[in-house]
Amino acid sequence: MDERPLRSLGKSYPREVGPDMVAGLTQFVEDIRRLSGDFIGIHLGDAEWR
């Protein structure tokens, strides 16, 4: 078994961090962006109505 790809990945991420955690973190960031975008959009909408 060739371990070179694993070693190169190990330099970028701690061993505990796998593709699932990276995907989870990416999804988390996307959720935050979506929520903050909705929040800002709602407040801009309120300002237009007043």
N, C-alpha and C positions, 0 to 999 in steps of 0.2 A: 504493500500500500504506500502510495506516495504522499508524504506529509507536507511537502513544500507549500501547497496552497493554504493549508491550515496554519502553517507558521507565518505566512505573509498576512493572513487575516488576523492572527493573534497580535501582530504589531499595531493594527488599526483599532481593534476592539479587545477588551478583556475577554477571557475565555468564557465567562458566563453570558456574554452578550452574543446571541445568535440571530439568525435572520428573523425569527419570530419577534424578538424584542425590538429589533430595528423597525420592522413593519408596524409593531404596536406603537412605537414612539412616533413614527411618521403619521399614523392615523390620529394619534393624540394631538399632534401639532395641527393637522388639518381640521380637527374638531374645534380646537381653540380659535383658529382663524375664522372658521365658519361662524362660530358663536359671536366673536368680537365683531365680525362684519355685520351680522344681524343686529347686534346691539347698537352699533354706530348708525346703521340704516334706520332703525326705529327712532333714534333720537333726531336724526336729520328730518325724518318724516314728521315728527312732532313739531319741530321748529317751523316747518313749512305750513302746518295747519294753524299755527298761532298768529 
